[in-house]
Amino acid sequence: MLRNRLFTPGPTSVPEQILLEMASPIIHHRTEEFIKIAAETLENLKYIFQTKNDVFIIASSGTGAMEAAVVNLLSAGDKVAVISGGKFGERFKEIALAYKLEVIPIEVEWGKKLSPETVKEVLAKNPGIKAVFGTLCETSTATHFDVKGIAEVVAGFEDTVFVVDAVSALGAVPCLTDEWKIDVVVTGSQKAFMLPPGLAFMSMSPKAWAMAEKSTLPKFYLDLKKYKKTLAKNDFPFTIPVSLVAGLRKSLEIIKSLTMEKIWEEHRKRAEATRQAFKAAGLKLFSESPSDAVTAVVLPEGVEGDKLVKSLRTKYGMSVAGGQDKLKGKIIRISHLGWQDEFDALTAITAVGVVLRQAGCNIDMEKGLSLAKEILFTSEK
Ligand SMILES: *Cc1c(COP(=O)(O)O)cnc(C)c1O
């Protein structure tokens, strides 16, 4: 019998305590019992977002919150800048275009960094940009963006808000929403939250709300004003997936007891061990600014990435991600997200090494593994 091991950058593994919580009998979402669960959950969500502002829960995947950001902030014909260095940056562009906004693209070569200076130049050259859209971890290329630096730039423009897609990064790498002055942060349940897919979360700053007040784009299910009204009573405008919220309460309780600092450090260590292991084995990383949420390893010439991914799944029950779009078949992506420990990191490195050898690659995985062990265990405090 194969053990199901998830090393995809979403969905990720769900711990037993959370699974059990979600197996509890369904209660009605407008009962006092559920409102109590919701109240605790909504309060603790602020901790993982590192914000004092309200955080909203929407029943959708992460993309639902991305769309909610667009339709709630903007008005017909508004000008927006979209930072795009991969598939998810592209998605923000597609959503903005679907609502016929004027998009000024800030294109970044896949896997490369973006200087906040570039954003400043674009904003200065194109007066009237209402919002800048960016990504904290561009999951398709495993690239970390300097959201802190970009937020500082955008904060200098009074009539412009900064929206960050932190779907794969929030809860894995630092995202200091208030301190960095990010107006809107969106994320989803199936990444670092250790939950199944199905919920999206988003924070809104006062600056974002001021813009939302004037927004004229059409919306109904994603109209945040409806959510704001019910939030005051720890309630939701539509039927909320009660089981997922019960799981979320547990997940946030675990996260809070561990502390964000500890969780960020654990992700960093697993990511660093994975990066160093593959480099020592003779392979290259795809990104010049690698994220601690996910690692993308460039496959040697002649290795077919899709076959490797399939072989890991069918032979060993292990799920990793391949490349998307123009990276299809060329990279392999290993997630460090959520419920994983040091041994999981070693398992992922070992397994990818094994199938690479089976595919005929002459790599020194032993060297990589011993280095990974050193990184994972000797820095133990
Ligand atoms: C997973 C992910 C999303 C959202 O995808 P959904 O399938 O809608 O949950 C958005 N942005 C990034 C960076 C992601 O990693």
The ligand as a Gaussian input file, in Angstrom:
#p B3LYP/6-31G(d) Opt

LIG

0 1
 C       -2.139000      28.322000      -5.193000
 C       -1.962000      29.744000      -5.569000
 C       -3.052000      30.566000      -5.920000
 C       -4.487000      30.197000      -5.869000
 O       -4.872000      29.100000      -6.505000
 P       -6.301000      28.457000      -6.222000
 O       -6.222000      27.222000      -7.021000
 O       -7.318000      29.400000      -6.697000
 O       -6.399000      28.240000      -4.741000
 C       -2.798000      31.897000      -6.196000
 N       -1.567000      32.403000      -6.147000
 C       -0.507000      31.662000      -5.808000
 C        0.826000      32.324000      -5.741000
 C       -0.666000      30.311000      -5.510000
 O        0.395000      29.583000      -5.152000

